[in-house]
Amino acid sequence: MNNFPEGMPAIAQKFETAGNITEIKPLGPGFINDTFIVKTDKSRYILQRKNHLIFPDVPGMMKNIELITEHIRKKILAEGGNPLREVLTVTVRKPETMTEAEKKDPAGHLYYKDASGNYWAMCLFIEGSVTYEKADTPELCYKGGEGIGKFQAQLSDFTTPLNETIKGFHNIRWRFRQWDEALAKDAAGRVKDLKEEIGWIEDRREEMLDFWKKVEDGTIPTRVTHNDTKISNILFDGNGDVLCVIDLDTCMSSTSLNDFGDAIRSYTNTGAEDDRNLDNVGMSMEMFEAYTRGYLSQRKGNLTESEIENLAFSARYITYEQVLRFLMDYIDGDTYYKTAYPGHNLVRTHAQYKLLCSIESQYEEMKKIVDKYAR
């Protein structure tokens, strides 16, 4: 065998692959996980080193993925579809490579932990699939909404509790605890220069907590959320139709509105997330309507009245949370997000705040569009 990164064949051979491994090569930039394509003489697979600093409970994360994909797989089979193409297929460990302790672990067959403490997992590569890096047309925006809507619809009757893979994700009460600690600590000595920006956060605190209370008391139901709804996490076939949603590491139990709000934040922005020219930044109503129409084409009829009523607000909620997180990281001394230059997180804060203001100014029209396609 040749053309292998050092040590990789031994790791790949821990998993149940069809055929003999002939090639292993890196795939993508690896911002969170390190990803490789494993080619055999019969098929191809995706092998990932999972970032256990971001995901401290990799076994719990992998168990989530197994539960979710098996639920979807059963539905696809019942509908006469092709589960090898329409849902992620997790590749399990070879039993002979597992210790007795791993065999007793409910998730032990789903990952391999190497001698350095790194976690590895594998899934089948879906041949002939197409991905897009950006939803830059209303047509693709519609398809993105359709993809996330389809994923949520397939899991609308999923009731098994999921492990929390990232603590407090999209939980604004948790974020406010972090925020208050950051302000009190003032680690980088920057609070004194941020009176206006801090005001942006504080002026909306109660409104955001009021939304989250509806999740906490069950007014807005808890469902399966993907939590990373960018267009590149949806696979399409050669005709442009949705195959499935991938990159399920962040799947957890929360309100499905999080996924809608996060998608609107990223799909509809007419500028960059860190745009220095704020004149570029705003929410495109054309893109909002396209995504909403696609999403509700799959979710209409199985959302509650409270979910419909708060769907548009979720775009304000998630964008606000991102303003808070960028500003909080700037206050902390830029310890979480990678920065390209001094003040990068403050630039991100201003750009996201401009987007938030644009969303707020169009909020009444957004609600009308939701009502148009949801009822």
Summary of the structure (lengths in Angstrom):
residues: 375
radius of gyration: 21.5
end to end distance: 58.7
largest distance: 62.4
contacts: 1162
relative contact order: 0.12
helix: 50%
strand: 13%
